[in-house]
């Protein structure tokens, strides 16, 4: 069955509106993005470090902002592995007790893309600079199956002067 351009475009627009509605209706949990939070972060050496919180925000910030409190650094070489390591380290602090994390695995990890996947959320929430410097790590929690919502997680990570941090949790 061949579908024309306009019906396809309408379907894509509807999907984006639905995704935006879900993002607004599901308040994220941020770690390490509020000054003074002291949240654990990943260091370049792969260890965890308690950070004093980021410096001043790159632009105007509201109390409800889900964006990083400082402009992320360029991800650099080895970004995929570093983002995965930081996400894996953050899972035990971010998901229990409502999610059984036993046996969790990384399902995918990729740089945020403004036109596809969960990466569109980073661009939509925080703009191009943050979006270009964000990696999305998708997680699977097999103990929570068959629930699609509870058995999947998405973390948004960027590199900061004190290491890789999760700055947004979609699910």
C-alpha positions in Angstrom: 0.0 0.0 0.0 1.5 3.3 -1.1 0.9 6.3 1.2 1.2 9.8 -0.1 3.4 12.6 1.2 0.8 14.7 3.0 -0.8 11.8 5.0 2.7 10.7 6.0 3.6 14.2 7.1 0.4 14.5 9.1 1.2 11.2 10.8 4.7 12.4 11.7 3.3 15.7 13.1 0.7 13.8 15.2 3.4 11.6 16.6 5.6 14.6 17.5 2.6 16.2 19.3 1.9 13.0 21.2 5.6 12.7 22.2 5.7 16.3 23.4 2.5 15.7 25.4 4.0 12.6 27.0 7.2 14.6 27.9 5.2 17.3 29.6 2.9 14.9 31.4 5.8 12.7 32.7 8.0 15.0 34.9 11.6 13.9 34.5 14.0 13.3 37.3 17.2 15.3 37.0 20.5 14.4 38.7 23.5 16.6 39.0 21.9 19.6 37.2 20.9 21.8 40.1 23.5 23.8 41.9 24.6 22.2 45.1 23.0 18.9 44.4 26.2 17.0 45.1 24.9 14.2 42.9 27.3 11.4 41.8 28.9 11.9 38.5 31.2 9.8 36.3 34.8 11.0 36.0 37.0 10.6 33.0 38.7 7.7 34.8 35.4 5.9 35.0 34.9 6.4 38.8 32.1 8.1 40.6 32.6 11.5 42.2 30.3 13.6 44.2 30.0 17.0 42.5 29.3 20.3 44.1 26.9 21.0 41.3 27.3 22.9 38.0 28.2 26.5 37.5 25.9 29.2 36.3 23.3 28.2 33.6 24.2 29.0 30.0 21.0 31.1 29.7 17.8 32.0 31.6 16.7 29.1 33.8 13.4 28.5 35.5 12.9 26.3 38.5 11.0 23.8 36.3 13.9 23.7 33.7 15.0 20.1 32.9 18.0 21.3 30.9 21.6 21.1 32.3 22.6 24.0 34.5 25.7 24.6 32.4 26.5 24.1 28.8 27.8 20.6 28.1 31.2 20.0 26.6 31.8 18.4 23.3 31.4 14.7 23.8 34.8 13.9 22.3 36.3 10.5 21.5 35.0 7.5 23.3 31.7 9.3 24.0 29.5 6.2 23.5 31.5 4.1 26.0 31.6 7.0 28.5 27.9 7.7 28.2 27.1 4.0 28.7 29.4 3.7 31.8 27.8 6.8 33.4 24.3 5.6 32.6 25.0 2.1 34.1 26.5 3.8 37.2 23.4 6.0 37.6 20.7 3.3 37.2 20.8 2.0 40.9 20.3 5.6 42.2 17.7 6.7 39.7 15.2 3.8 39.2 14.6 1.8 42.4 12.4 1.2 44.3 9.6 1.5 41.7 11.7 -0.3 39.0 13.4 -3.7 39.6 16.8 -3.1 38.0 18.1 -6.6 38.5 19.5 -7.8 35.2 19.0 -4.5 33.4 20.9 -4.0 30.2 21.7 -1.2 27.8 19.5 -1.6 24.7 21.0 1.2 22.7 23.2 4.3 22.9 23.4 7.0 20.3 24.0 10.7 19.9 20.8 12.8 20.1 19.4 13.5 16.7 17.0 16.4 16.1 14.9 14.4 13.6 14.6 10.9 15.1 14.4 8.8 18.2 14.4 10.1 21.7 17.1 12.6 20.8 14.4 14.9 19.5 13.5 15.5 23.1 16.9 16.9 24.0 16.7 19.4 21.1 13.1 20.3 21.9 13.8 20.9 25.6 17.1 22.6 25.5 18.0 23.6 22.0 20.7 22.8 19.4 23.9 23.2 21.5 22.7 20.9 24.3 21.2 18.5 21.8 24.4 18.2 19.7 26.3 17.4 22.9 23.8 14.8 24.3 23.9 11.0 24.1 20.7 9.0 24.7 21.1 5.6 26.5 18.1 3.3 26.2 17.7 0.7 29.0 15.8 -2.5 29.3 14.5 -3.8 32.7 13.5 -7.4 31.9 12.1 -7.9 35.4 9.4 -5.3 34.7 8.2 -7.0 31.5 5.6 -7.3 30.0 4.9 -3.6 30.9 6.3 -1.6 28.0 6.5 1.6 30.1 8.1 0.1 33.1 10.5 -2.3 31.2 12.2 0.5 29.3 14.2 3.6 30.3 15.9 6.5 28.5 18.6 8.6 30.1 20.1 11.7 28.5 23.7 12.3 29.2 26.4 14.9 28.4 30.0 15.5 29.3 30.7 18.3 31.8 34.0 19.5 33.3 33.6 17.0 36.2 32.6 14.1 34.0 29.6 12.5 32.3 26.2 13.2 33.9 22.6 12.2 33.4 20.8 15.4 33.0 17.4 14.1 32.1 15.4 10.9 32.6 12.5 10.3 30.2 11.3 7.0 31.6 
